[in-house]
Amino acid sequence: MTLALPFLKKPPLVAVVRLSGAIGMTGRGSLNDTSLTPVLERAFRKGKPAAIALEINSPGGSPVQSSLIGARIRRLADELDVPVYAFVEDVAASGGYWLACAADEIWADDSSILGSIGVISAGFGAHVFLARQGIERRIHTAGKSKSMLDPFSPEKDEDIARLKGILGDIHKNFIDHVKARRGARLDLSEDLFTGEIWLGARARDLGLIDGIGHLKPKMQERFGDKVRFRRYGLRRPVWSRFGLSLAEDALGGIEERAAFARFGL
């Protein structure tokens, strides 16, 4: 039995939230605002934590889900006046870096990959293959833009221009977010927003992170050697234990593996 003595002050508590995987893709491991909401609520509210530590290992994904998750972290941090620290593992790129910027400080390993502040849209065109096979593509729309970028038809210049405009707007949102969160720490003498990636030390020099450091020693440095840690993360759904989501998980695993592979991981 543990005897609670109110006059004995407990060591500070740091809630550790793991954000690992691609953002907004299919499969149970994907990070999205809906699944992370209860995780973040518990982490911020349970036990009055002195700080939140985000363990980030993500190659990115959906810009909308990245924004929703990051905004939720900031709302909770501001509402409860709790500082947030991000600790990058292998990679925090694209949407993964968006999540890192939700923290008040970003720390990484020397070999962590960071950045990729850009937007990408990729696909395939199959119209030549279909023509060679003697297959005719038939498509009818109400609204001239309804069949925009149809993969079974030749690309149209106006569709490409419209897509580039959309990508440019999303890119601007990303840049505005990074500038708002990192502020004067950024070295804007270099173009940081080309989609390029950097390793930890170079990212530190550019102001994309605050320094090289790992979670436990850095939190002990800030809150003392006796600091306590409580971990939070996504839980595996009950039905997945019985093989009821194998196809979805397999597809999600392929998508996620491809996203990490872009960074040699």
Secondary structure, DSSP 4 states (H G I P E B T S, - for coil): -PPP-TTSPPPPEEEEEEEES-BS-SSTT-B-HHHHHHHHHHHHHTT--SEEEEEEEE--B-HHHHHHHHHHHHHHHHHHT--EEEEEEEEEETHHHHHHTTSSEEEE-TT-EEE--S--------HHHHHHTTPPP----SSTTTTTT-TTS---HHHHHHHHHHHHHHHHHHHHHHHHHHGGGS-TTS---SS-EEEHHHHHHTTSSSEE--HHHHHHHHH-TT-EEEEE-PPPPGGGGGTTTHHHHHHHHHHHHHHHHTTT-
